[in-house]
Amino acid sequence: MSALQQLLLTPDATAELIRGGAALAIAGDEGVLAALPPGNWIGGTIPYFMGPDGGVTTRGQLFVTPLPSSPGCVPFVRPYDAASLSQVCTEAPANGFSLIILPAFSEVHLEYAQHAPLYDEMFMKPLVGWVSGIHLDDMGRRTPKVRDGRHGALLENQAVVMHVPLPAHVSAQVSIVNLFAQGQGDVIEFQAPGFEASGCLVNGKPASLAGYLQGIGHDIRLPLVADYSGALINVSLKTVDAKGDHVAFYGPVFPNVAYRLARPFAGSYETALEDAIADLPEEASFSCNCVLNYLYCDLQGKRTGHVTGPMTFGEVAYVLLNQTLVHMTLQTY
């Protein structure tokens, strides 16, 4: 099954696809996302994209991912709150994949980050997606949202999922590009879960996290990295306020987890990203990239090889990721 082309479209062109009955995943700024007609689609807020001509920030266009549909294999939408989110994989098709969008910094975002690895049938069925966000100029004035395209309301504390059945001879293959590995520095631990922290433990001793990061002159582009039995999970740094003794994250930290700061790049951030994506398959049925890679590599107007997609506040490849790129292809046997 060949990949359906991901597209950067005007609202009118997107609405035409919706009215034509296409199953879609849509990313766009809050205003254009809210104005789309109802249909078989899911969406999330974000104005940053990697289009076919390069990185673009726009409040007037939408990034559209068409999802495969065929007789007997019609995609279907399900919303989930924090209480029902654990059923996301059990309700997925036996053969196919699911695409999830979660609003950043919400209860469902925290729930998914903390418990997704323990969900029934997790890792048995392909699950990809992303975390919706906002224009960085809107921090403190707007909140990330999602939309179940069958209805008009934008949702701040629910996840939306498109479950996509596939024919028996087709399967989904998921790839993750993570530029980061744990450094050899201090072990950092937290005593409570959350998207922000003041205190922490550094090598077992109480410390101010902001003060510690300032004291070592840390490059905020390098995330905290946890090693979960060989799976490296980043927690990206949003802001470090040494004066206010406060650090905010793009993903939550958790107690009883040993974090280390990421190892610095041997070369430039941009070169590391270019090298990491060079071998990805050219055709993608879904891909997304972290907004921090977009900002730190200054990707406005630049291409990331053949990879396109929304630039997000978090990525999903089964579990919740930060500062990664997720890429999914469909293979026919």
Secondary structure, DSSP 8 states (H G I E B T S, - for coil): ------EEE-HHHHHHHHHTT--EEEEE-HHHHHTS--SSEEEEE--EEEETTEEEE-SS-EEEEE---BTTB--EEEEE-TTTGGGTTTTS-SSEEEEEEEETTSHHHHHHHHHGGGSTTTTTS-EEEEEE---GGGBTTB---EEETTSS-EESS-EEEEEEE--TTEEEEEEEEE---B-SS--EE-SS-EEEESEEEETTEEEEHHHHHHHTT--TTS-EEEEETTEEEEE-EEEEETTTTEEEEEEEE-TT--EEEB---SS-HHHHHHHHHTTS-S--SEEEEEHHHHHHTT-BT--BTTB-EEEES-EEESSEESSEEEEEEEEE-
